[in-house]
Amino acid sequence: MKTLFYPLLAALTVTSVSAETVWLDDLNLAVATQDFGAPQKNKSVDGHALTLGGKVFERGFGTHADSTLNLKLDGGAQKFSARVGVDDEINKNPSASIEFIVRGDDKVLWQSGVMRAGAAAKACEVDVTGVTALELAVSDADDGISFDHADWAEAKFETAGAKTFATSGGAVLPPVAPYILTPPAPVTPRINGASVVGVRPGSPFLFTIPATGDRPMSFSAKKLPSGLKLDAKTGHITGTLPRPQAVPADAKGGYFLTHDNVSGNYTVTLVAKNSLGTAEKELRIVCGDRIALTPPMGWNSWNCFAGEVSAERVKRAADAMVKSGLINHGWTYVNVDDFWQNRHNSKDPTLQGAFRDVQGNIVPNARFPDMKGLADYIHKLGLKAGLYSSPGPWTCGNCTGSFDREWQDAAKYAQWGFDYLKYDWCSYAPAMEARRGNSTNYPLAAGSWSGAHPSSHADLMKPYAIMHEALAAQPRDIVYSLCQYGMGDVWEWGDQVGGNCWRTTGDITDTWKSMSSIGFNQDKAAPFAKPGNWNDPDMLIVGEVGWGNLHPTHLTVDEQYTHISLWCLLAAPLLIGCDMEKFDDFTLNLLSNDEVLAVDQDPLGQQATCVLKDGHLRAYAKKLADGSRAVGFFNLGTQPLNLSFSAFSPVGLAGRLTVRDLWRQKEVAQLNTANGALLLAIPPHGVVLYRFTPAK
Ligand code: GLA
């Protein structure tokens, strides 16, 4: 069988300083694999002087967990030594925790134990006599990779005369040539996207009919409630709806699914027409307290632009969402992440300036000269606009946060016309301590995040409840996205503080390890997903991503199919993280398969759970509103998986079933679960995504 691993070996021509000492930084470090940023010679991962516990080191290897550097010593070295730790550049952020591990010929030779920010360098001295293959690894200490900036300072070998060693990174799957599975949308009209939408009484309504098919196309709607109007050319539905007269006595979260024609619950027939045909689809508009009745779909600036975002880039992203046709598949939100505000002690002139004006209103930075103009621009395209802040005085990027200004900020967002707020915990803990009088440290200098995170639910909920109240009082609907990485099992109480979605994990990055360890560990939160409340395993990492350093995603093609299939099964908010001006056909295709997206947008709002684990096989099943099941069969292994699958009970349906391949959009089998079997061929780290429907 073909082997799927191959080492990234790099031949070297460098000479060592002396015959006895080979400095690690003289070797080829560029081949090291790491889960964030690029390997650095004599610098930290962010490009600063290597600094551990206040001490600066001239030489060494700056990296980021999870990191692997393999060295072919072939018995040529006697000793490896280094000074290791978390680089000071992350300002004592408590999220950082890493472990340095030295392995020789697959045996652990040395481990640092868990190291945290601010600690002095630890001495690593290892006897490597006779070792053939040495691995220098940094793990995330099993708590996610946020802020895990790792330095191997003063790292060097004592040798018996060897002058250099070949280096390679960790094992990775070989690249897979892109292959497109989704058939092109028909030229006749087809209406895609969510079939239910929530709006609060009196809030401005905006819904763009997502329709594929040749243009020009004209739109109409049957039974559109008075108060709403439809633009026949653009398909934009706008207006406001009145407060419902009566609410059914048994009204609960999902009542709109079962009770038609109650006040505030409108079933509209959308119609799209072109010269080749006409399509119709029902849309349920539910006017009540709850919004985000299906997971939000859109784009966010962080995974591509991070601290380099600007209003111009955001407008271009909005344009790209329209020009690429994504708007025709239900993609809606265009969200600005951190760095629209001014930044504490920034050296960048575009981030310098007052944090707030004399009335206390937040001041956007020079890259965002007209916030209302930006939101208007996005709305004119039929899209919605999103923004970012923190309940602490400073955001995670050291920009102005909302601490003590929640009502004023919420009012501003609404005046500007924003429809979505991501509210990110950073710096809240020390502010809370200071407020209680346990510290004299308030107002906080940016980056002083050393306060311990609270463990009580009440403390964790408080800042989110305050902003919720402020948002709820605004005359517009603002989707509320909690970002605190899952602390205190946020899924259990996120709804109580008005959250529409909540991050369940630390930050994602574009590696298999990051994506799979997040995506395949969401079952605990699954019971809490429902219309209006979504577990958020973080934003998408397909396309050109890079947090200010754009590069094609490090996920293989099959890993990307896995990523999108899994996020849709998980009923996750889908926020594209790439530069949408740089779409290639493959990425666009991944994001525009309407049958796959329909799994995410299914109105029942259930989250898939793992129903089968067998070796490298994982099956995730999601119950859909029409009684069918979406099932993803994933291969976590590095070899192709071919199997005959006949144990249907975990799928949750029995009898005669129609099986449809959602990526290929075609029926693949009719079977009876009593005696049928499905042949599954799943590529390494790949998926097949099926919908099982009881046969009529
Ligand atoms: C945190 C969040 C990210 C992003 C950055 C912005 O790390 O988890 O998604 O918003 O902050 O600084």
Residues whose N, C-alpha, C, O or C-beta is under 5 A from the ligand:
A	BS01	GLA	W302 D337 D338 C396 G397 D507
